[in-house]
Amino acid sequence: MRVKRGVTHLRRRKRLLKLTKGYRWRRKTSIRLARQAAIRAGQHAYRHRRLKKRDFRGLWQIRINAAVRPFGLNYSQFIHKLKNAQVEVDRKILAQLAVEQPEVFRAIVQKIKS
C-alpha cells in the first residue's frame, strides 16, 4: 500500500512559513531560507532571554545612579548604605520609585543618610 505524505508535508511547510511571516526578502517565502531564518531566530531568542536580565539590571543601576547624584551620593555608596541600614528593596523597585515616585525615593535616601 502506498502512503502519500502531501498533507503532512504541506502542514510542516505552512507552520514554518507562519513562523517566518514578516521577515524580509526570500526568507519569508522560500522554504530552505525560511528554515535557516527560523533556526537562527530561535537561537537569538534563546540567548537574548538571558541577556535581557543583564540589560535590565544595568538600566536599573543607571537610573538609580542618576537619581542619587543630587543627594551627593553615587550608586555604589548608595547600595552600600542600603545594605548597612538593612533596607531590603531590590534595584528594580528602587529604579521604579526614582522615576515614578521621587518623593518616596527621597524619603529612602534621607533614611539611609541619617
C-alpha positions in Angstrom: 0.0 0.0 0.0 1.3 3.4 -0.9 1.4 6.2 1.7 1.0 9.7 0.4 2.5 12.4 2.6 1.3 15.5 0.9 -0.9 16.7 3.8 1.9 16.3 6.4 4.4 17.9 4.1 2.2 20.9 3.5 1.3 21.3 7.1 5.0 21.3 8.1 5.8 23.9 5.4 2.8 26.1 6.4 3.9 26.0 10.0 7.4 27.1 9.0 6.2 29.9 6.8 3.9 31.1 9.6 7.0 31.3 11.9 8.8 33.5 9.3 5.9 35.7 8.4 7.1 39.3 8.4 10.7 38.5 7.5 12.3 40.3 4.6 13.0 39.1 1.1 13.0 35.4 0.3 13.4 34.4 3.9 9.6 34.6 4.2 8.7 32.6 1.1 11.5 30.2 0.3 11.3 27.0 2.5 15.1 26.5 2.6 15.8 30.1 3.6 12.8 30.2 5.9 14.1 27.2 7.8 17.5 28.7 8.3 16.0 32.0 9.4 13.7 30.3 11.9 16.5 28.3 13.4 18.7 31.4 13.8 15.8 33.4 15.2 15.3 30.7 17.8 18.9 30.8 18.8 18.9 34.5 19.1 15.7 34.4 21.2 17.1 31.8 23.5 20.3 33.8 24.0 18.6 37.1 24.5 16.1 35.8 27.0 19.2 35.5 29.3 20.9 38.7 28.2 17.7 40.7 28.8 18.0 40.1 32.5 21.6 41.5 32.4 20.5 44.5 30.3 17.6 45.4 32.7 19.9 45.2 35.7 22.3 47.6 34.0 19.4 50.0 33.2 18.2 50.0 36.8 21.7 50.7 38.0 22.0 53.7 35.7 18.6 55.1 36.8 19.4 54.7 40.5 22.8 56.4 40.0 21.2 59.3 38.2 18.6 59.6 41.0 21.0 59.6 43.9 23.6 62.1 42.4 21.6 65.2 43.5 21.8 63.9 47.1 25.6 63.8 47.0 25.9 60.0 46.6 26.9 57.7 43.8 25.4 54.3 43.1 28.0 52.2 45.0 27.8 54.4 48.1 24.0 54.3 48.0 23.9 50.5 47.7 26.4 50.1 50.5 24.4 52.4 52.8 21.2 50.5 51.9 22.9 47.2 53.0 24.1 48.8 56.2 20.7 50.2 57.0 19.2 46.8 56.3 16.7 48.3 53.8 15.8 45.3 51.5 14.5 46.9 48.4 15.7 45.5 45.1 17.1 47.5 42.3 14.1 47.2 40.0 11.8 48.7 42.7 14.3 51.4 43.5 14.6 52.4 39.8 10.8 52.5 39.5 10.5 54.6 42.6 13.2 57.0 41.3 11.3 57.5 38.1 7.6 57.3 39.1 7.6 58.5 42.8 10.6 60.7 43.5 9.2 61.8 46.9 9.2 58.2 48.2 12.7 57.7 46.8 13.8 60.9 48.5 12.5 59.5 51.8 14.5 56.3 51.4 17.7 58.3 50.6 17.1 60.6 53.7 16.5 57.5 55.9 19.8 55.9 54.9 21.8 59.1 55.1 20.8 59.7 58.7 
